[in-house]
Every structure is written in C-alpha cells, then in structure tokens.
Amino acid sequence: MTEETNTSGHSATCLRLFPRVVRGMRRYQDQTTPQTPAPLGPRHVAALEQLRDGPLSVGTLAARLGLTLSTVSGLLAGLDQAGFVERSADQADRRRTIVQITPGARMAVQQWLDGAAAPLARVLDRLGADERTAFLKAMDMLEAEFQATGGEHPPSPAGHGSP
C-alpha cells in the first residue's frame, strides 16, 4: 500500500468518524450541563477541568486552554454567574487574578465533569491496557499535531493541490 493510498484511507475514516464523535460528545455534554442563570458549554467544562486540582491565575488558565485572556475572562464571568468559581487578587502580585472553584460548588462541578466525561470513560474501561495506552498515545499525538501547526492547515504535500 502506498503512502497516498494509506493517507486517503485514513482521511475517509477520520472524516466519517470524528464529526460524529464530536457531535455526540457535545450533545451528551449539553444534556449533563447543570441548569444555571448563565448558559454553559464545552469551554466551561474545559476551564473547570483545569481548575479541578486547585486555584490558577487567569493567565495560566488561558495558556492551558490555548485561549486569549479576554476569552477566558468571558468564560469565567459565566462560571462566576453560575456560582461555580470565585476570583480574587493574588496576594503575592496584586496585578494577577486567581480563580478557583467555589467550595460550595465543588461537588456539583465534580459531578458535572465526571458526567461530561462518562461516555469516553466507559469506552476506555472496555479497552485492554495496551489498547488504552495506544488510544491515549494517539490522542496526545493528535493534540501535539494541532499545537505544532497552531491549528492552521499545514501546507499540502508536494504533488497535491490545495483547495
């Protein structure tokens, strides 16, 4: 099998599979999202997942999420309105803002995050250890691929026209 044939086969599989998986995860997460005064979505889940282990500066949270400070500030405003996070000035550097999950919301946040991840967790549980390791390695490699290209479409390989 040539590399071009292999790439075409992978392309067809990816174009069939990934949109369905992404839509399914979004629908599932939408169903598990708690009812709050502010509309919450997948980016809020990602922010709370980063805050699950403890407080972070807004800048650190933005860097981990790969988002701008203004975008993260908007996400935090929604989470604050929902009563899930609190922000305070960093005692060591008053110019920085520290954000954390509010103690009273910690259990609800934990349940939401665990619920949002439940379909993937169930699938991972059904895989053998080697399969799970290979799957997680592939996901890490895919994330690294996106980071390496900055989310941009890479140049087309030689001999292949670009759209």
Summary of the structure (lengths in Angstrom):
residues: 163
radius of gyration: 19.4
end to end distance: 25.2
largest distance: 60.9
contacts: 373
relative contact order: 0.10
helix: 65%
strand: 7%
